[in-house]
Amino acid sequence: MPAESDGDDRVDACADGVWYFAYGSNLHDTIFRGRRGMVARATLRGRLDGFELRFNLPVGPGERGVANLEPAAERCVWGALYLLTAADCERLDRSEGVPFGAYRRVTVEVRQEDGEHCTAFTYCSASTRTDRKPSARYLRLVVEGARQHGLPDEYVRWLERFELAYDERTPPPA
């Protein structure tokens, strides 16, 4: 399991900032820059080994779930590495629900696209339910974000195969 932090993480801090590994909706430009107001100083593709992507963090009363990481030997999760300022990291913590316990910030080692490793932080949650699935809207954001960052085609195809949740917010067809 990755190391837990108290939200005042200084992982791989350098003069330019702190690396954050995004694997869910924060891959999508509209969410990360638009909704969350983040401006990365640099962006790279990255691979986190020893983890698996799940959509098991419950949202709403139905079967919808959002992205989460779980340890899994022999598996990996592709995503984006964003270089952020400390102030942006704190704002991102708030938008991800860290103060309320939705996610916790954890330290991970990510393989960059050039093969080098870097220390970064990401978000994980223990508040999971195995019966959850991504909504069509949420999975679309993750898949489009993966494409925006040029993640491997095989990984994008794997994402597209997730079973979708019934979205209780959408009225049934007439």
Protein Blocks (a to p, Z undefined) as FASTA:
>chain_A
ZZddehiacehiafkbccdddfblmlpmklmmmmnopacfbdcddddehiacddfbcedj
blbdcddddddehiacddddddddfklmmmmmmmnommnomaccdddddddfkopacddd
ddddfbbcfkbccdfklmmmmmmmmmmnopafklmmmmmmpccdddfkbccdZZ
